[in-house]
Amino acid sequence: MSLDQDTLVQVQNTVALLSERPVDEVKPDHRLLEDLGLDSLKIAELAQKLQNALGKPIDDDLLNANGTTVARCAEIAQEA
C-alpha cells in the first residue's frame, strides 16, 4: 500500500503544531522523538488529534516507539 499524501500532509501539519515548528521544517524522514523532540505526552496528543481528524483510532504506543518517523506515523494513521 502506498502512502496517501493527504494523510502525510495532515500528520506533518499536526506534528508542526505540536513541535512548534514551521510545517516546511517537518520532513517525512524526521523522527518524532529524536529529531522533533516530542515527548510521550505530545505523542499522545498527536494520536488524539489524528484520531479526531481521521475518524480512526490511533495507537499512540506505535507512535511512541524509538525511530518512528513522520512518514511511519502517516502509515500507522492510514492503516488504522
KEKOL-57250 format. One record per atom (N, C-alpha, C, O): residue number from 1; residue in one letter; atom name; x, y, z. Coordinates in pm, whole numbers, plus 50000, padded with zeros to 5 digits. Each point is the difference from the previous one (the first is absolute). Example, Ala and Ser with C-alpha at 12.3 -4.5 7.8 and 13.67 -1.06 7.14 Angstrom:
// residues 2
+-----+----+----+-------+-------+-------+
:   i : aa : at :  east : north :    up :
+-----+----+----+-------+-------+-------+
:   1 :  A :  N : 51319 : 49431 : 50780 :
:   1 :  A : CA : 49911 : 50119 : 50000 :
:   1 :  A :  C : 50090 : 50120 : 50000 :
:   1 :  A :  O : 50104 : 49998 : 50066 :
:   2 :  S :  N : 49861 : 50107 : 49862 :
:   2 :  S : CA : 50082 : 50119 : 50006 :
:   2 :  S :  C : 49923 : 50109 : 50073 :
:   2 :  S :  O : 50051 : 50111 : 50017 :
+-----+----+----+-------+-------+-------+
//
This chain:
// residues 80
+-----+----+----+-------+-------+-------+
:   i : aa : at :  east : north :    up :
+-----+----+----+-------+-------+-------+
:   1 :  M :  N : 50085 : 49882 : 50000 :
:   1 :  M : CA : 49915 : 50118 : 50000 :
:   1 :  M :  C : 50089 : 50124 : 50000 :
:   1 :  M :  O : 50094 : 50010 : 50079 :
:   2 :  S :  N : 49877 : 50083 : 49833 :
:   2 :  S : CA : 50079 : 50123 : 49994 :
:   2 :  S :  C : 49945 : 50102 : 50100 :
:   2 :  S :  O : 49883 : 49999 : 50037 :
:   3 :  L :  N : 50206 : 50088 : 50003 :
:   3 :  L : CA : 49964 : 50100 : 50099 :
:   3 :  L :  C : 49913 : 50108 : 49936 :
:   3 :  L :  O : 50037 : 50059 : 49898 :
:   4 :  D :  N : 49849 : 49966 : 50163 :
:   4 :  D : CA : 49907 : 50102 : 49954 :
:   4 :  D :  C : 50057 : 50138 : 50035 :
:   4 :  D :  O : 50028 : 50029 : 50116 :
:   5 :  Q :  N : 49989 : 50056 : 49784 :
:   5 :  Q : CA : 50061 : 50132 : 50020 :
:   5 :  Q :  C : 49915 : 50090 : 50089 :
:   5 :  Q :  O : 50054 : 50082 : 50075 :
:   6 :  D :  N : 49814 : 49904 : 49919 :
:   6 :  D : CA : 49914 : 50081 : 50086 :
:   6 :  D :  C : 50023 : 49966 : 50147 :
:   6 :  D :  O : 50002 : 50088 : 50086 :
:   7 :  T :  N : 50015 : 49782 : 49942 :
:   7 :  T : CA : 50026 : 49957 : 50137 :
:   7 :  T :  C : 50136 : 50052 : 50045 :
:   7 :  T :  O : 50014 : 50046 : 50113 :
:   8 :  L :  N : 50085 : 49946 : 49800 :
:   8 :  L : CA : 50134 : 50049 : 50034 :
:   8 :  L :  C : 49995 : 50150 : 50031 :
:   8 :  L :  O : 50061 : 50044 : 50097 :
:   9 :  V :  N : 49869 : 50032 : 49822 :
:   9 :  V : CA : 49989 : 50145 : 50023 :
:   9 :  V :  C : 49929 : 50028 : 50132 :
:   9 :  V :  O : 50041 : 50089 : 50075 :
:  10 :  Q :  N : 49854 : 49835 : 49955 :
:  10 :  Q : CA : 49928 : 50016 : 50127 :
:  10 :  Q :  C : 50094 : 49973 : 50117 :
:  10 :  Q :  O : 50001 : 50076 : 50098 :
:  11 :  V :  N : 50078 : 49818 : 49893 :
:  11 :  V : CA : 50095 : 49967 : 50106 :
:  11 :  V :  C : 50107 : 50108 : 50012 :
:  11 :  V :  O : 50031 : 50044 : 50111 :
:  12 :  Q :  N : 50024 : 50000 : 49777 :
:  12 :  Q : CA : 50103 : 50105 : 50004 :
:  12 :  Q :  C : 49946 : 50128 : 50064 :
:  12 :  Q :  O : 50068 : 50062 : 50082 :
:  13 :  N :  N : 49811 : 49977 : 49883 :
:  13 :  N : CA : 49940 : 50121 : 50058 :
:  13 :  N :  C : 49980 : 49985 : 50150 :
:  13 :  N :  O : 50026 : 50093 : 50075 :
:  14 :  T :  N : 49928 : 49791 : 49968 :
:  14 :  T : CA : 49975 : 49977 : 50142 :
:  14 :  T :  C : 50131 : 49994 : 50078 :
:  14 :  T :  O : 50010 : 50057 : 50108 :
:  15 :  V :  N : 50089 : 49875 : 49837 :
:  15 :  V : CA : 50131 : 49993 : 50065 :
:  15 :  V :  C : 50063 : 50139 : 50008 :
:  15 :  V :  O : 50059 : 50035 : 50103 :
:  16 :  A :  N : 49928 : 50044 : 49793 :
:  16 :  A : CA : 50054 : 50137 : 50001 :
:  16 :  A :  C : 49935 : 50081 : 50112 :
:  16 :  A :  O : 50069 : 50073 : 50072 :
:  17 :  L :  N : 49802 : 49915 : 49943 :
:  17 :  L : CA : 49928 : 50071 : 50105 :
:  17 :  L :  C : 50051 : 49959 : 50138 :
:  17 :  L :  O : 50030 : 50085 : 50084 :
:  18 :  L :  N : 49981 : 49784 : 49938 :
:  18 :  L : CA : 50041 : 49950 : 50132 :
:  18 :  L :  C : 50147 : 50024 : 50030 :
:  18 :  L :  O : 50037 : 50017 : 50116 :
:  19 :  S :  N : 50046 : 49984 : 49782 :
:  19 :  S : CA : 50143 : 50023 : 50021 :
:  19 :  S :  C : 50037 : 50148 : 49990 :
:  19 :  S :  O : 50115 : 50039 : 50019 :
:  20 :  E :  N : 49784 : 50044 : 49952 :
:  20 :  E : CA : 50017 : 50144 : 49988 :
:  20 :  E :  C : 50107 : 50036 : 49898 :
:  20 :  E :  O : 50089 : 50082 : 50024 :
:  21 :  R :  N : 49900 : 49853 : 49860 :
:  21 :  R : CA : 50093 : 50024 : 49888 :
:  21 :  R :  C : 49917 : 50037 : 49877 :
:  21 :  R :  O : 49884 : 49962 : 49991 :
:  22 :  P :  N : 50176 : 50111 : 49917 :
:  22 :  P : CA : 49932 : 50023 : 49872 :
:  22 :  P :  C : 49981 : 49866 : 49928 :
:  22 :  P :  O : 50087 : 49913 : 50005 :
:  23 :  V :  N : 49801 : 50072 : 49928 :
:  23 :  V : CA : 49969 : 49872 : 49936 :
:  23 :  V :  C : 50105 : 49961 : 49896 :
:  23 :  V :  O : 50022 : 49881 : 49977 :
:  24 :  D :  N : 50041 : 50216 : 49959 :
:  24 :  D : CA : 50100 : 49967 : 49899 :
:  24 :  D :  C : 50129 : 49945 : 50061 :
:  24 :  D :  O : 50088 : 49951 : 49928 :
:  25 :  E :  N : 49925 : 50055 : 50205 :
:  25 :  E : CA : 50115 : 49941 : 50069 :
:  25 :  E :  C : 49973 : 49858 : 50047 :
:  25 :  E :  O : 50090 : 49933 : 50049 :
:  26 :  V :  N : 49786 : 50020 : 49936 :
:  26 :  V : CA : 49964 : 49864 : 50042 :
:  26 :  V :  C : 50002 : 49910 : 49877 :
:  26 :  V :  O : 49909 : 50005 : 49917 :
:  27 :  K :  N : 50195 : 49915 : 50073 :
:  27 :  K : CA : 50021 : 49913 : 49883 :
:  27 :  K :  C : 49955 : 49858 : 50031 :
:  27 :  K :  O : 50001 : 49958 : 50115 :
:  28 :  P :  N : 49960 : 49967 : 49782 :
:  28 :  P : CA : 49953 : 49862 : 50021 :
:  28 :  P :  C : 50101 : 49910 : 50071 :
:  28 :  P :  O : 49960 : 49907 : 50071 :
:  29 :  D :  N : 50169 : 50118 : 49913 :
:  29 :  D : CA : 50100 : 49914 : 50062 :
:  29 :  D :  C : 50042 : 50046 : 50141 :
:  29 :  D :  O : 50085 : 49936 : 50062 :
:  30 :  H :  N : 49857 : 50172 : 49987 :
:  30 :  H : CA : 50029 : 50044 : 50136 :
:  30 :  H :  C : 49937 : 49905 : 50100 :
:  30 :  H :  O : 49885 : 49957 : 49984 :
:  31 :  R :  N : 50190 : 50011 : 50121 :
:  31 :  R : CA : 49950 : 49912 : 50106 :
:  31 :  R :  C : 49928 : 50085 : 50104 :
:  31 :  R :  O : 50047 : 50107 : 50038 :
:  32 :  L :  N : 49839 : 49843 : 50008 :
:  32 :  L : CA : 49916 : 50076 : 50094 :
:  32 :  L :  C : 50074 : 50032 : 50129 :
:  32 :  L :  O : 50001 : 50115 : 50045 :
:  33 :  L :  N : 50062 : 49784 : 50015 :
:  33 :  L : CA : 50069 : 50020 : 50127 :
:  33 :  L :  C : 50137 : 50065 : 49983 :
:  33 :  L :  O : 50030 : 50103 : 50060 :
:  34 :  E :  N : 50051 : 49835 : 49857 :
:  34 :  E : CA : 50140 : 50037 : 49992 :
:  34 :  E :  C : 50025 : 50131 : 49925 :
:  34 :  E :  O : 50081 : 50081 : 50045 :
:  35 :  D :  N : 49852 : 49942 : 49845 :
:  35 :  D : CA : 50025 : 50119 : 49917 :
:  35 :  D :  C : 49910 : 50118 : 50036 :
:  35 :  D :  O : 50043 : 50115 : 49999 :
:  36 :  L :  N : 49831 : 49854 : 50033 :
:  36 :  L : CA : 49903 : 50108 : 50022 :
:  36 :  L :  C : 49974 : 50028 : 50147 :
:  36 :  L :  O : 49930 : 50096 : 50034 :
:  37 :  G :  N : 50125 : 49820 : 50054 :
:  37 :  G : CA : 49993 : 50027 : 50144 :
:  37 :  G :  C : 49863 : 49981 : 50063 :
:  37 :  G :  O : 49975 : 50055 : 50107 :
:  38 :  L :  N : 49937 : 49870 : 49830 :
:  38 :  L : CA : 49870 : 49975 : 50061 :
:  38 :  L :  C : 50018 : 49901 : 50116 :
:  38 :  L :  O : 50071 : 49901 : 49986 :
:  39 :  D :  N : 49864 : 50127 : 50126 :
:  39 :  D : CA : 50004 : 49907 : 50112 :
:  39 :  D :  C : 49874 : 49914 : 49997 :
:  39 :  D :  O : 49916 : 50015 : 49912 :
:  40 :  S :  N : 50072 : 49895 : 50184 :
:  40 :  S : CA : 49888 : 49905 : 49998 :
:  40 :  S :  C : 49865 : 50071 : 50011 :
:  40 :  S :  O : 49901 : 49953 : 49942 :
:  41 :  L :  N : 50093 : 50158 : 50130 :
:  41 :  L : CA : 49873 : 50074 : 50010 :
:  41 :  L :  C : 49962 : 50064 : 49866 :
:  41 :  L :  O : 49884 : 49998 : 49960 :
:  42 :  K :  N : 50215 : 50058 : 49972 :
:  42 :  K : CA : 49974 : 50061 : 49869 :
:  42 :  K :  C : 49961 : 49892 : 49899 :
:  42 :  K :  O : 49916 : 50023 : 49913 :
:  43 :  I :  N : 50145 : 49860 : 50098 :
:  43 :  I : CA : 49965 : 49892 : 49907 :
:  43 :  I :  C : 49859 : 49949 : 50027 :
:  43 :  I :  O : 49927 : 49967 : 49907 :
:  44 :  A :  N : 50033 : 50027 : 50219 :
:  44 :  A : CA : 49862 : 49963 : 50033 :
:  44 :  A :  C : 49904 : 50105 : 49944 :
:  44 :  A :  O : 49893 : 49966 : 49950 :
:  45 :  E :  N : 50146 : 50161 : 50060 :
:  45 :  E : CA : 49918 : 50108 : 49944 :
:  45 :  E :  C : 49994 : 49989 : 49847 :
:  45 :  E :  O : 49896 : 50024 : 49940 :
:  46 :  L :  N : 50216 : 49940 : 49999 :
:  46 :  L : CA : 50004 : 49978 : 49855 :
:  46 :  L :  C : 49903 : 49890 : 49960 :
:  46 :  L :  O : 49922 : 50016 : 49906 :
:  47 :  A :  N : 50082 : 49873 : 50166 :
:  47 :  A : CA : 49909 : 49889 : 49971 :
:  47 :  A :  C : 49854 : 50044 : 50010 :
:  47 :  A :  O : 49918 : 49965 : 49915 :
:  48 :  Q :  N : 50051 : 50112 : 50189 :
:  48 :  Q : CA : 49862 : 50047 : 50019 :
:  48 :  Q :  C : 49957 : 50095 : 49888 :
:  48 :  Q :  O : 49889 : 49988 : 49949 :
:  49 :  K :  N : 50199 : 50104 : 50013 :
:  49 :  K : CA : 49966 : 50095 : 49893 :
:  49 :  K :  C : 49980 : 49927 : 49867 :
:  49 :  K :  O : 49908 : 50033 : 49924 :
:  50 :  L :  N : 50178 : 49869 : 50047 :
:  50 :  L : CA : 49984 : 49924 : 49876 :
:  50 :  L :  C : 49873 : 49916 : 50004 :
:  50 :  L :  O : 49931 : 49987 : 49899 :
:  51 :  Q :  N : 50041 : 49957 : 50216 :
:  51 :  Q : CA : 49877 : 49922 : 50017 :
:  51 :  Q :  C : 49878 : 50087 : 49973 :
:  51 :  Q :  O : 49907 : 49957 : 49930 :
:  52 :  N :  N : 50093 : 50163 : 50123 :
:  52 :  N : CA : 49888 : 50093 : 49978 :
:  52 :  N :  C : 49990 : 50041 : 49853 :
:  52 :  N :  O : 49891 : 50007 : 49945 :
:  53 :  A :  N : 50223 : 50020 : 49993 :
:  53 :  A : CA : 50001 : 50047 : 49861 :
:  53 :  A :  C : 49964 : 49890 : 49901 :
:  53 :  A :  O : 49931 : 50024 : 49901 :
:  54 :  L :  N : 50115 : 49854 : 50127 :
:  54 :  L : CA : 49982 : 49891 : 49904 :
:  54 :  L :  C : 49884 : 49907 : 50035 :
:  54 :  L :  O : 49958 : 49919 : 49917 :
:  55 :  G :  N : 49990 : 50094 : 50204 :
:  55 :  G : CA : 49888 : 49918 : 50041 :
:  55 :  G :  C : 50036 : 49853 : 50021 :
:  55 :  G :  O : 49914 : 49912 : 49988 :
:  56 :  K :  N : 50214 : 50061 : 50043 :
:  56 :  K : CA : 50046 : 49863 : 50022 :
:  56 :  K :  C : 50081 : 49997 : 50129 :
:  56 :  K :  O : 50071 : 50096 : 50031 :
:  57 :  P :  N : 49921 : 49794 : 50045 :
:  57 :  P : CA : 50084 : 49992 : 50120 :
:  57 :  P :  C : 50147 : 49984 : 49962 :
:  57 :  P :  O : 50035 : 49922 : 49911 :
:  58 :  I :  N : 50051 : 50152 : 50156 :
:  58 :  I : CA : 50143 : 49996 : 49976 :
:  58 :  I :  C : 50068 : 49953 : 50129 :
:  58 :  I :  O : 49977 : 50057 : 50107 :
:  59 :  D :  N : 50105 : 49841 : 49884 :
:  59 :  D : CA : 50070 : 49945 : 50116 :
:  59 :  D :  C : 50125 : 50084 : 50027 :
:  59 :  D :  O : 50097 : 49993 : 49925 :
:  60 :  D :  N : 49899 : 50087 : 50182 :
:  60 :  D : CA : 50113 : 50088 : 50027 :
:  60 :  D :  C : 50126 : 49921 : 50040 :
:  60 :  D :  O : 50110 : 50054 : 49991 :
:  61 :  D :  N : 49876 : 49820 : 50053 :
:  61 :  D : CA : 50118 : 49918 : 50029 :
:  61 :  D :  C : 50082 : 49978 : 49874 :
:  61 :  D :  O : 50123 : 49997 : 50006 :
:  62 :  L :  N : 49811 : 49987 : 49880 :
:  62 :  L : CA : 50072 : 49983 : 49873 :
:  62 :  L :  C : 50074 : 50128 : 49962 :
:  62 :  L :  O : 50110 : 49995 : 49945 :
:  63 :  L :  N : 49829 : 50118 : 50084 :
:  63 :  L : CA : 50063 : 50128 : 49968 :
:  63 :  L :  C : 50116 : 50031 : 50093 :
:  63 :  L :  O : 50092 : 50073 : 49964 :
:  64 :  N :  N : 49903 : 49872 : 50156 :
:  64 :  N : CA : 50098 : 50029 : 50105 :
:  64 :  N :  C : 50127 : 49917 : 49989 :
:  64 :  N :  O : 50092 : 50020 : 50079 :
:  65 :  A :  N : 49916 : 49890 : 49826 :
:  65 :  A : CA : 50117 : 49914 : 49986 :
:  65 :  A :  C : 50120 : 50081 : 49952 :
:  65 :  A :  O : 49986 : 50093 : 49920 :
:  66 :  N :  N : 50132 : 49872 : 50130 :
:  66 :  N : CA : 50123 : 50066 : 49953 :
:  66 :  N :  C : 50013 : 49985 : 49850 :
:  66 :  N :  O : 49977 : 49892 : 49945 :
:  67 :  G :  N : 50060 : 50215 : 49990 :
:  67 :  G : CA : 50024 : 49997 : 49856 :
:  67 :  G :  C : 49877 : 50021 : 49914 :
:  67 :  G :  O : 50011 : 50000 : 49877 :
:  68 :  T :  N : 49871 : 50018 : 50183 :
:  68 :  T : CA : 49879 : 50022 : 49920 :
:  68 :  T :  C : 50009 : 50134 : 49928 :
:  68 :  T :  O : 50018 : 50104 : 50063 :
:  69 :  T :  N : 49971 : 49891 : 49806 :
:  69 :  T : CA : 50010 : 50121 : 49918 :
:  69 :  T :  C : 49862 : 50059 : 49974 :
:  69 :  T :  O : 49898 : 49938 : 50029 :
:  70 :  V :  N : 50102 : 50180 : 49917 :
:  70 :  V : CA : 49875 : 50065 : 49960 :
:  70 :  V :  C : 49930 : 49913 : 49895 :
:  70 :  V :  O : 49878 : 49982 : 50005 :
:  71 :  A :  N : 50198 : 49964 : 49899 :
:  71 :  A : CA : 49941 : 49914 : 49896 :
:  71 :  A :  C : 49941 : 49874 : 50062 :
:  71 :  A :  O : 49892 : 49957 : 49960 :
:  72 :  R :  N : 50178 : 49983 : 50137 :
:  72 :  R : CA : 49949 : 49879 : 50065 :
:  72 :  R :  C : 49874 : 50034 : 50078 :
:  72 :  R :  O : 49906 : 49920 : 50003 :
:  73 :  C :  N : 50090 : 50194 : 50060 :
:  73 :  C : CA : 49882 : 50046 : 50071 :
:  73 :  C :  C : 49881 : 50009 : 49904 :
:  73 :  C :  O : 49889 : 49960 : 50034 :
:  74 :  A :  N : 50135 : 50092 : 49845 :
:  74 :  A : CA : 49895 : 50009 : 49899 :
:  74 :  A :  C : 49955 : 49860 : 49956 :
:  74 :  A :  O : 49881 : 49978 : 49978 :
:  75 :  E :  N : 50213 : 49929 : 50011 :
:  75 :  E : CA : 49964 : 49862 : 49965 :
:  75 :  E :  C : 49913 : 49938 : 50108 :
:  75 :  E :  O : 49900 : 49934 : 49970 :
:  76 :  I :  N : 50138 : 50087 : 50157 :
:  76 :  I : CA : 49921 : 49946 : 50112 :
:  76 :  I :  C : 49861 : 50058 : 49997 :
:  76 :  I :  O : 49902 : 49928 : 50019 :
:  77 :  A :  N : 50087 : 50202 : 49957 :
:  77 :  A : CA : 49869 : 50066 : 49993 :
:  77 :  A :  C : 49918 : 49945 : 49883 :
:  77 :  A :  O : 49879 : 49982 : 50011 :
:  78 :  Q :  N : 50187 : 49994 : 49879 :
:  78 :  Q : CA : 49931 : 49950 : 49880 :
:  78 :  Q :  C : 49953 : 49857 : 50020 :
:  78 :  Q :  O : 49893 : 49962 : 49951 :
:  79 :  E :  N : 50185 : 49957 : 50121 :
:  79 :  E : CA : 49966 : 49859 : 50021 :
:  79 :  E :  C : 49891 : 49982 : 50105 :
:  79 :  E :  O : 49934 : 49896 : 50003 :
:  80 :  A :  N : 50047 : 50203 : 50083 :
:  80 :  A : CA : 49906 : 49987 : 50111 :
:  80 :  A :  C : 49858 : 49977 : 49951 :
:  80 :  A :  O : 49908 : 49987 : 50080 :
+-----+----+----+-------+-------+-------+
//
